[in-house]
């Protein structure tokens, strides 16, 4: 087993804000200003589809894999010496449209995760192609599993055959289902014995749906370390790998976990 006690603390910044509908330029300019509040963080998390809002206009809003938002993320990651992540509408090399989380590292590399569970109640499955692979990324030695919005409802997909230190959910989760958001997130933390960081948006989108935020960070017992409520801005938390290691040693429920395979 990895020795988590050797890992440094992890400073994370959650950027919860309104999004301009179908206006990449306005959104990136807005994030340019907000990211100054995240300076010094190791990991900066943006909402789902942070350049457009949660849109089904995949053909009209998609960017190529090395499009303007990828270039912007790469520049910001270098500028702030931090990993910056959030999802964007991407047309993949095979021509398919993806709700793709981009993980931009300070060294210029961009990794990605494609949303697995597409929200059929908004016909997302009719406009995008689902991802088929889990992803685990690292920052300062921490193992981070990125997931997107509706993925939160599917606990098997949040599981990892290896030990995950932090689950990250980036979302456009509407206020109408605020209760579900606030109950499912602690469940994912408790059952996986790991930290959870979840970023939602606020404001109203171009379809008239209202978003109530509640971006939050929870510890491995599902206890709230911070919750942004309906704030428009940036909130920060510092995570301790030592505390995580100590809890897993005292309560090693993962040793009795059921085996499973994903299809």
N, C-alpha and C positions, 0 to 999 in steps of 0.2 A: 504494500500500500504506500502511496505517496506520503511524504512527510510534509504536511501542510504547515507545520510550525516554522518552517524555514522561509515561507513566503512573506513578502511585505504586505502591509495593509493595501487595500484597493480603494482609491478615491473615485467615486462615480458621480456623474452629473446627469440629471434627468431634465430634458427640455420639453416642457408642456406648454403649448401655445395654440393660438388660432392658426388656421391655414387658409390662404387665399385660394379660391376655387379655380383650378386649371390655370394657374399662373406661376410657372416655375421661377421666373425672374423675381417677382415680388416675394415669393417664399424664401428664396436663397438670400435676398437682401435682408429680409427680416432675421434669418438665422445668423447672418454675418454679425448683426448687432447683439443677438442673444448669446452667442457663443463666448463673448467676452466675459460673461458671468460664469462660464465653465472653465476658465483658464486655471490650470493647475491640476485638473482632473486627469485620471488615467484612462477613463472610459466615459464617453459622452454619448447619450442615447437620445435619438430623435423619434418622433412618431412614425407610424405606418404611412406610406405614400405621402411623405412630408413635402413633396414639391407640387402636389395636385389636390390633395384631399382624396377620400376613398371613392374613386371613380371607376365606372365600368366602361369608360371610353378608352379601352386599351389601345386600339389602333391609332386614335387621335393624339393620345398623350404619351405614348411609349417613347423611350429613348433607346439608342443603341447601347451595347454593352460598355463601350468606352465613350459614352456621351457626356454632355455638359455637367450633369450632376456627379458622375464618377470623377471627373476632373476637379470639380469643386470640393468634393469630399477628400480627395487626395491632398489638395492644397491646404485644407483646414486641418487635417491630421498632422501634416508637417508643421504648420504654423503653431499649433497648440501642443505638439509632442504628445498626442493622445490618440487612442482608437476612437473613431467616430462611426456610429452605425445608425441605420434607419432604413425603411424600405421605400422602393421607387418602382415605378412601372417601367419594365425593361422589355425590349424585343430581343430575345436571345438569338444566338448565331443560327439556330435551326429555324428561325422565323416565328417561333411561339412567343406569346406574351406571358410575362411572369410578374408576379408580385414578389419582388426580389429584395431581400435585405442585403445591403452592402456593408461590408466590414472593412473600413479604411484604416490602415496602419500607418504610423509615422514614417516607416521605411519606404512608403510608396506603394506597397502591395495592397490590393483589394481582393478580399475573399467574399464569398456570398452564400446565402441560404435562400432557397425558393420555398415560399409558403406551401405547406402540404395540404392543409384543410381550407378549401375555398368556400366562402360563405354563400351557400346556395340560396338562402332567403333574399339575397340581393343579386342573384344570378351571377355571382363571381365565377362560378364553375363554367359558365357559358362564354366567358370573355378571357379567361386565363387558363394556363396549363399548370397543374399542380406539380410541386416538387416531389421527389421520391427518396431523397436522402436527408438524414439528420446531419447536423454539422456541430462540431465542437471546435471553438477557437481558443486561443490563449492570449492573455495579457498579464504581464509580470508574473507568469507562472500559474495564474489562476485559469482553471478550465471553465469556459463559458459556453452555454448552449443557447443559441438564439432561436426565437420562435416568433410567430406573427399572429396577433389578434385571435382569430377563431381557433387556432391551434390550442389555445388555453383550455378549451372544453374537452380535450382528448388526452387523458393522463398517460396512456401508453406512449404516445409520441413525445411526451415530455421526459420520459425515462431515458437513461443512457446506460449502456452496458458497462461503461467505466464510471468513475465517480465524477459527478458534475459539482462544481463549487458554487456556480451562479447561473440561474436561469434568467434570461432576458426576454421579455415580451414587449414588442413594439406594436401599437394598436391605434385604430380609430374605433373605439368601443362606445356606442351611443348611450346617452343617459337613460333611455328607456330600459336598459338592462344593466344599470349601475349595480344593483344588488348582486347579480351573478358575478360580475367582475370582482367585487369586494369579497366574495365568498370563495371563488375558485382560486384566486391567487394564494391565500394562506394554505389551502389544501395542497397545491403543488409544492410549496415550501416544506410542509410537514412530511409529505409522503416521500420526498426526495432527499430529505435531510440536507438542504442547501439553502443558500440565500436566493431571493427572487427580487429582481428589479423590473418594474413594468411602467412603460410610458404611454400615456393616452394623450389625446388632444382636448382642447376646449373650443367653445364657439359653435357656430352653425355652418353646415356645409351647403354646397350648391343645390342639394336636393331637399334642404329644409330640415335635416336631421340635426338635433342638438347633442353636444358632447359635454360631459360634466367632469372630465379629467380624472381625478383620483389616482394620478401617477404615484407610485409608492415603492418603497423598499421594505422587504420583510426578512427576518432572520430565519434560521433553520427550524425554529419552533412555530413559525407563522406569526410571530410578534411583529407589530409594525414599528419599524425604525424611523420612517417618515412617510407622510402622505401629503401630497400637494393640494388636496381638495380641488377647488376650481381656480386656483392661482394660474395666472398667465405669466410664465417665467421659468427660472431655472432653480432646481433644488438639488442639494448635495448630500451624500452620505459616505462614510468611510467604513469599509468592511474589514473585519479581523479574521484572518485565516486561522489564527490560534484558537479563537473562540469556537470556530466551526470544528476544528480538529478535536477540541476538548469535548464538545457535545457528542460527536460521533463515537468517541471512545466510551463515554458514559452510557450512550444509548445506541448501540450498533444494530438498529433494526434492519439495515441494509443486508446484513448477513443472512437474514431469513426471507429475503425477497424472492418472489417467483421468477423463474426463468421464462423467457418469451422470445419470439422472433417476430420481426416486422415484415409485412408484405405490401 
